[in-house]
Amino acid sequence: METIKLAWDFLQNEILGMKWLNRLIGSLLSMLGLSPESRIGASVQFFLYDTIKIMVLLGCLIFVISYIQSFFPPERTKRILGRFHGLGANCVAALLGTVTPFCSCSSIPLFIGFTSAGLPLGVTFSFLISSPMVDLGSLVLLMSIFGWKVAVVYVVVGLIIAVAGGSLIERLHLEDQVEEYIRKGKNIELPQQDMTIKDRIRYAWDQMTGTAKKVFPYVLIGVGIGAIIHNWIPQDLIVSLLGDNNLLGVIIATLAGVPMYADIFGTIPIAEALLSKGALLGVVLSFMMGVTTLSLPSMIMLRKAIKPKLLGIFVAICTIGIILVGYFFNAIQFVLI
């Protein structure tokens, strides 16, 4: 058992967490006369380490996930979902959301296509909630920062929100709240060509480079904010706003994430810095869920597909779910970390 534990710790700290890279950057900065113990040195070290680490993990993850994704084009995904009914369909839709696009703005066009194709509204919403919140990339990245327990529980509760939210919307019978051009849209069946291994590798490479270029600015912004929080904002201020003495911390963090637009790759460094400064785990994860699921640009795009009543219900379900998840993680934080 001790050998297994050592192997796991090495995987989490040195492979996923890339702690060796942090030590290397610290040594290089010291050689250049910039002490990692100073505020400026620590900020530079945090910025370089997190940017390189996230982009390397991002590239590897997107390549692997995109290769898997090549087996699930929209038409095939629609056919898979069409085979299931009731709660089972919501569960399958939520699970399929984990191997599809990495942010909500990318998920919405698929949601529109599935709805136009006649899939049940609740099923498409389970997919829409799950896709940006709990993709496979989030599992690995969260594991590299917070450990496997937090990562697994995060994904599980995210799937629960997706299934419960979609099931509730299905029971409310809100099909008339979808814009008419989508409800009456014609779904064109396109023949699906079989891809060779070479085709899938090329597809995965294109997805990796395209997504990396798209998210790189948000990673830089997220890491920059994280560096400022980590080294320049007093710990007492973070604890007073987002620590265990403020019962509203989860609500504040959830609402703070709404105006932002980023995917989980951009929120990871901010979450890491907040946690190191004394913010509660549930607060940090609520912030991440709020950004990835309820960002204002995504809601504006979604409004073009659904009417205000359904949009409001969707936002309310996600917000309540995220807040409950936040308080749940706060309650079990000391078990997970």
Secondary structure, DSSP 4 states (H G I P E B T S, - for coil): -HHHHHHHHHIIIIIIS-HHHHHHHHHHHHHTT--TTSHHHHHHHHHHHHHHHHHHHHHHHHHHHHHHHTT--HHHHHHHHHT--THHHHHHHHHHGGGS-SSHHHHHHHHHHHHHTT--HHHHHHHHHHHHHS-HHHHHHHHHHH-HHHHHHHHHHHHHHHHHHHHHHHHHT-GGGB-HHHHTPPPPP-PPPPPPHHHHHHHHHHHHHHHHHHHHHHHHHHHHHHHHHHHTS-HHHHHHHHSTT-TTHHHHHHHHHTT----HHHHHHHHHHHHHTT--HHHHHHHHHHHHHH-HHHHHHHHTTB-HHHHHHHHHHHHHHHHHHHHHHHHHHHHH-
